[in-house]
């Protein structure tokens, strides 16, 4: 790790602890090395700096919307962290290839299947395109869910630290039927993955998966 990266990571980590009460003991369950895919929910901007710095010294990257690079601060951090830009709403083959390269290099890749921030903390439907990356890598997948920070900006205005709870689920792999990844089972795969996030969240945050969180998966094999 370069001195510049180490200094920036130290500053970012200190800032996250200043504004948040981070409950991250369960991150000990995350392997120290890849190849590995982390799927997570997406509440607000806090997940990136909290998760990245809390998982150090693990070597990791993530997918982030390309519009993030329009913000000078995010551009600086994301370039330093080697985050992969992705164009939403299209088949971004450049992001797809970069994701596969990262996994093949033994890195941990973070994906937020919802594709956009919920702000409320309640799970939204997962986008099926995410399943393609997870399936093609063949890497194990571990769900990590966040909750409690949805009122961050209001808390900040009142000089209050926001709770930031992190929950880690069971590691699994995707097992496809003989016909491979069809449109139908692509939707099923992403829903089964999202349910693994739902079951480690309190009920009030399960959102679109509240009623189906307990449905046994058919295409996932747990490694624990």
matplotlib code that plots the C-alpha trace (Angstrom):
import matplotlib.pyplot as plt

x = [0.0, 1.4, 1.9, -0.7, -3.3, -2.5, -2.9, -6.2, -7.6, -6.6, -8.3, -11.5, -11.7, -11.3, -14.0, -16.5, -15.9, -16.4, -19.9, -21.0, -21.2, -20.1, -21.2, -19.0, -17.9, -19.5, -17.0, -14.6, -16.6, -15.4, -12.4, -9.1, -8.6, -10.7, -11.8, -15.1, -18.2, -19.9, -23.5, -24.9, -27.9, -27.4, -28.8, -26.7, -23.1, -21.7, -21.4, -18.4, -16.1, -17.2, -17.0, -13.7, -11.9, -13.4, -12.3, -8.7, -6.2, -8.3, -7.7, -11.1, -12.9, -16.5, -18.9, -20.1, -22.2, -20.0, -21.8, -20.0, -16.8, -18.5, -18.0, -14.3, -14.2, -15.6, -13.5, -10.3, -11.3, -12.7, -9.6, -7.4, -9.4, -9.5, -13.3, -14.9, -17.2, -20.4, -22.9, -26.3, -29.2, -27.0, -24.8, -21.5, -19.0, -16.1, -17.3, -18.2, -14.6, -13.0, -15.1, -14.1, -10.4, -10.6, -12.1, -9.6, -6.8, -8.1, -9.7, -13.0, -15.7, -18.5, -21.8, -25.1, -27.8, -30.4, -28.4, -29.5, -29.7, -32.9, -32.3, -35.0, -32.9, -35.7, -34.6, -35.6, -35.9, -32.5, -31.5, -31.1, -28.0, -26.0, -26.6, -24.6, -21.4, -21.9, -22.5, -19.7, -17.1, -18.0, -16.7, -18.4, -20.8, -21.3, -24.2, -23.5, -26.4, -26.4, -29.0, -29.4, -27.7, -30.8, -31.1, -27.5, -27.9, -30.5, -28.3, -25.3, -27.2, -27.9, -24.3, -25.4, -23.5, -25.5, -25.8, -24.3, -25.1, -23.4, -24.6, -22.9, -24.8, -23.8, -21.4, -22.9, -22.4, -24.9, -25.8, -27.5, -29.7, -28.4, -30.0, -27.7, -28.7, -32.0, -34.1, -36.4, -33.7, -31.7, -34.6, -34.8, -31.1, -31.1, -34.3, -32.7, -29.5, -31.5, -33.4, -30.1, -29.7, -33.3, -33.0, -30.0, -31.9, -34.6, -38.1, -38.7, -35.9, -36.7, -38.8, -39.6, -38.5, -40.5, -42.9, -40.5, -37.4, -37.8, -38.4, -35.8, -33.4, -33.3, -30.3, -27.9, -25.6, -24.3, -20.6, -21.0]
y = [0.0, 3.4, 6.1, 8.3, 5.5, 4.7, 8.3, 8.8, 5.5, 6.6, 9.9, 8.4, 5.7, 8.3, 10.5, 7.5, 6.8, 10.5, 10.6, 7.1, 4.5, 1.5, -1.9, -4.0, -7.0, -9.4, -8.4, -10.9, -13.5, -12.1, -14.0, -12.1, -12.9, -13.4, -14.4, -13.3, -11.3, -9.2, -8.3, -5.5, -3.2, 0.4, 3.0, 6.1, 7.1, 6.0, 2.3, 2.8, 4.6, 2.5, -0.9, -0.2, 1.0, -1.6, -4.4, -3.3, -4.8, -7.0, -6.1, -5.1, -3.1, -2.3, -1.2, 2.4, 4.5, 6.4, 9.7, 9.5, 10.6, 14.0, 14.7, 15.8, 14.2, 10.9, 10.9, 11.3, 8.5, 6.1, 6.4, 5.9, 2.8, 1.6, 1.4, 0.2, 2.7, 1.3, 2.8, 2.0, 1.1, -0.6, -3.6, -2.1, -4.7, -2.6, -2.8, -6.5, -7.3, -5.2, -7.1, -10.5, -9.3, -8.2, -11.6, -13.6, -11.6, -12.8, -9.5, -9.0, -7.4, -5.5, -5.2, -3.5, -5.3, -2.6, -0.4, 2.8, 4.2, 3.5, 6.3, 4.7, 1.6, -0.7, -3.2, -2.6, -5.2, -6.4, -5.8, -9.1, -7.9, -8.3, -12.0, -12.2, -11.0, -13.2, -16.3, -15.7, -15.3, -18.6, -17.0, -17.5, -14.8, -13.4, -11.0, -7.9, -5.7, -2.3, -0.5, 2.4, 5.2, 6.3, 9.5, 10.4, 13.9, 14.9, 13.5, 15.3, 18.6, 18.0, 16.9, 13.3, 10.2, 7.8, 4.1, 2.0, -1.7, -4.3, -7.8, -10.6, -13.6, -17.1, -17.6, -19.4, -20.2, -20.1, -23.4, -23.1, -25.8, -27.5, -24.8, -22.2, -18.6, -17.9, -14.8, -16.7, -18.2, -14.9, -13.2, -16.2, -16.0, -12.3, -12.7, -15.6, -13.5, -10.6, -12.8, -13.6, -9.9, -9.7, -12.4, -10.7, -7.4, -6.5, -7.0, -3.3, -3.0, -6.0, -3.9, -5.7, -9.0, -8.8, -11.6, -13.9, -13.6, -17.0, -18.8, -21.7, -21.1, -23.5, -22.3, -21.4, -23.8, -22.7, -23.2, -23.1]
z = [0.0, -1.0, 1.7, 0.0, 0.1, 3.7, 4.8, 2.9, 4.3, 7.8, 7.4, 5.9, 8.6, 11.4, 9.8, 9.6, 13.3, 14.1, 12.4, 12.9, 15.7, 13.7, 14.8, 12.5, 14.6, 12.1, 9.4, 10.9, 9.0, 5.7, 4.2, 4.1, 0.4, -2.7, -5.1, -3.5, -4.4, -1.7, -2.4, -0.2, 0.1, -0.8, 1.6, 1.0, 0.3, 3.7, 2.8, 0.5, 3.0, 5.9, 4.2, 2.4, 5.5, 7.9, 5.6, 5.3, 4.6, 2.3, -1.4, -2.8, -5.4, -6.2, -8.9, -8.8, -11.2, -13.6, -12.6, -9.3, -11.1, -11.8, -8.0, -7.4, -4.0, -5.1, -8.2, -6.1, -3.7, -6.3, -8.5, -5.5, -4.5, -8.1, -8.1, -11.4, -13.1, -14.6, -17.0, -15.7, -18.0, -20.6, -21.1, -19.9, -21.2, -20.0, -16.4, -16.9, -18.1, -15.3, -12.7, -14.1, -14.1, -10.5, -9.4, -11.4, -9.8, -6.4, -5.3, -3.4, -5.6, -4.0, -5.9, -4.8, -6.8, -6.1, -8.4, -6.6, -3.1, -1.1, 1.4, 3.6, 4.2, 2.9, 0.4, -3.3, -6.0, -7.2, -10.8, -12.7, -14.6, -11.4, -11.5, -14.7, -13.1, -10.0, -12.2, -14.7, -12.0, -10.3, -7.1, -3.7, -2.6, 0.8, 1.7, 3.8, 5.0, 6.5, 8.5, 10.9, 9.0, 6.9, 9.0, 8.6, 7.3, 9.9, 12.6, 11.3, 11.4, 15.1, 15.8, 16.5, 15.5, 13.3, 14.2, 11.4, 11.9, 9.7, 9.4, 7.5, 6.1, 5.0, 2.1, -1.0, -4.6, -7.5, -9.1, -12.4, -14.1, -17.3, -19.5, -18.0, -17.2, -18.9, -18.4, -16.0, -13.8, -13.9, -12.2, -9.7, -9.0, -8.1, -6.0, -4.1, -3.5, -2.3, 0.1, 1.7, 2.4, 3.6, 6.3, 8.0, 8.2, 10.8, 9.3, 9.0, 6.5, 4.3, 1.9, -1.4, 0.2, 3.5, 2.6, 0.8, 2.9, 4.4, 1.1, 0.8, -2.2, -5.1, -7.0, -4.1, -2.3, 1.1, 1.9, 5.7]

ax = plt.figure().add_subplot(projection="3d")
ax.plot(x, y, z, "-o")
ax.set_aspect("equal")
plt.show()
